[in-house]
Each structure stands twice: as C-alpha cells, then as structure tokens.
Amino acid sequence: MLAGKRILLIIGGGIAAYKSLELIRRLKERGAAVTPVLTRAAQEFVTPLSVSALAGEKAYTDLFDLTDEAEMGHINLSRVADLIVVAPATADLMAKMAGGHADDLASTLLMATDTPVMIAPAMNVRMWEHAATRRNLATLKGDGIRVVGPDKGDMACGEFGPGRMAEPGEIVEAVQAALTDGPLKGKRILVTSGPTHEPIDPVRYIANRSSGAQGTAIAAALASLGAEVVFITGPADTPPPEGVDVIAVQSAAQMLEAVESALPVNAGVFAAAVADWRVKRESGSKIKKQDGELPVLEFAENPDILAQVSAMKAGRPRLVVGFAAETDDVIANATAKRKRKGCDWILANDVSPETGIMGGEENAVHLISESGVEDWPRMGKSEVARKLAERIAQALA
Ligand code: C5P
C-alpha cells in the first residue's frame, strides 16, 4: 500500500503520456497522493484539466507562475514528495536530466530535488538505441536514478522494439518497491538469473535446463527488503518478479554487457546458469542438411561474468555472491570455485538428478565464505531466497 505517500509525477511530452492518466488512477487506488506536473510538450498529449481531475490536485505547468511561487515555490514542490516519477521520460527529458538543465518547471524540479527519482522511459526504438540516449541512461543510473522499463513491443510510431513505456501496473509495483522500507533501502543490487541461449544459426541455439526459479525468488526477496533490484535474466521459464528493473538478454555476451551497464551496485548475486561455451562462428543463415556430411561446431569460451566482476579493481560491488551447482564433492568443489572466481560467497547446491533440485521447488544449499561453510537445511527456493536476502542485508549494513 502507498497510503501516506506523496508522488510528484512529471509527465513528459510523448504519446505514452496517455498512460499517465491510468498511472495516476492506479497510484491513487493504492492510497498515494499524486502531485502532477506537465511539461509544455506533455500538454499537447494530455490536458492539465484531465490530469488534475484524476489526481484531485492542481496540475503544475509553469515555472514562472507567480501564484504558485507564492503558494509553493518550485524548490518546495520538489521536496514534499516521497518519490518523483517521470513518466513518460522522453529522450529529451532524459538528456536534460543527464546534462543538469533547468529551463522549465519539470527540469528545474528535478535539479532542485533531494528526493529519490524514478524514470519510465518511452520513445521510438531508434531514439532508445541512440548512442546519446545510452550515454544519458548510464549517467542517470550512475546518479542513482531508478529506471523502470521500457518494454519491448509494437509502438505507436509503427515500429517494434524496446522503447514502449512500462505499463502503469509495472510502474506502480516499482514505486511500491522504491518506497518499501526495509534493511536494504537505498541499496542497489544486481541479480543474474536463468539460462543463456548461445546461437548456432538464426533458428538453433545451445541452452541449459535452468528455470530461473532461484534467481527470480532472490530478486523478489531483495526487493521486499527495500533494495533497488536490477534483474538481468536469460530466457527463463519463471516470469520475472514485480517491482524490479528487468533486463532480458539471450547470450552470455549480452548478459555481460547488461551487467557492466548496470554497475555500480552495492551487491551482485550471480544466479544465472551462464553457458560456458558459445559457437565460435554463428552462421548468418540456417545451416542446411547435407547428404553424408555432419556440421562441425567449433566452440569459444564465454566470458566468466562472476569472475570478471569479482576481479574489478575499481567499482567492485561490496559483496559478490556466486552459485555452484555441483553433482559430486559439492563442498570441496564449491570451496575451490569461490577462490578461483574471487567472489565473497558461494551458495553451493547438489544438482544431481535424484535431488530434484534443478527445476524443482526446493533447494538444499551451503553458504561458503572466507570464514567457512554453513549448511542450510533443505527448504523452499523462496525461503532460501529470503534467508540469503537477510544475510545480504546484514553484510551491507
Ligand atoms: O558454471 P559455473 O559453475 O562456473 O558457475 C558458477 C558461478 O559463476 C555462478 O554463480 C554463475 O552465475 C557464474 N558464472 C558466470 N559466468 C560464466 C559462468 C558462470 O557469471 N560464464
């Protein structure tokens, strides 16, 4: 619930602005108070009247409105909220934020505030993928701004791809997570999860049986303790949890890239079952069956994401947690793996088929750290996740 919370909602000028009306309704349903602000461009898409009617409050539009300055200066307006949400955050608004501009009410509020900020980007796929937007996004993340979405899908401009604003329900969950008080409030934690798919040709790939269940449960448990979670997932069976920033990838190389751009974080939990090898030369066209000839696949080693992050000289997360799925000599192998990878903790489990752990509901793990081995009893994957999240909270306190 969001009772007693105030959201300052900055509506940017994009076609997705129509979704901000639904967003206001959903936030109010949860008990939040919403102070709306519209940029000049936003007013071309939605009217201050409809925004204000839904919010049940004045909609602010102008920096130089003297009455507003008398009633509530822009500095004050930016600080009374528990959270500032920018939805839709257009490419232009993101650029202004990253550059520190303050030439209208919205950008001035964002500059003047000491309140946490969340953005829901929405723009054409080319604009989203443009190098300038990539740079601005990295800057904003580095400044501690939370990002929800964008989603992939059909866009109003007729193109398909990432750039669609997250749905109002998703944004509300992210707001709820951002305002959840807990021991991990203010901490940004990265979780990798699921398998990776390593392409052979446009229709075939190499995969593994990871369901993503444990990684998903860990991300949910960390978010419920108030952490800002960046959830980088391969193509998993388990749907991602609500209230986390989901980055969907396919291959190990893409996962590494996503991890690098999610940094800095306070902690990283590397639960993904990353493929050890990829096909050295992915075929650009479907490999054809040829009489009597078998295709030969040459492999190349994938980057070890956990080892690379663990070895970082500058900006290494304070706590790096890896997993070891073993079928024999679990503790000995996992202990050696912790040293080899350079991570702080390893959660080791026995994934021999007879344990039913891979793809199952339960897990029996051992927490291996510098100070030794701790055996946890067999329990549900969500309980393992809760216990791990609590331990992480203690370690980061
Ligand atoms: O596959 P392996 O047993 O080496 O995995 C151990 C740990 O290393 C896991 O936490 C996994 O997420 C991580 N890993 C990784 N990148 C790889 C291989 C494994 O991050 N290429």
Boltz pocket constraint, residues with backbone or C-beta under 6 A from the ligand:
constraints:
  - pocket:
      binder: B
      contacts: [[A, 192], [A, 252], [A, 270], [A, 271], [A, 272], [A, 273], [A, 274], [A, 275], [A, 276], [A, 302], [A, 303], [A, 304], [A, 305], [A, 306], [A, 307], [A, 321], [A, 322], [A, 323], [A, 324], [A, 325]]
      max_distance: 6.0
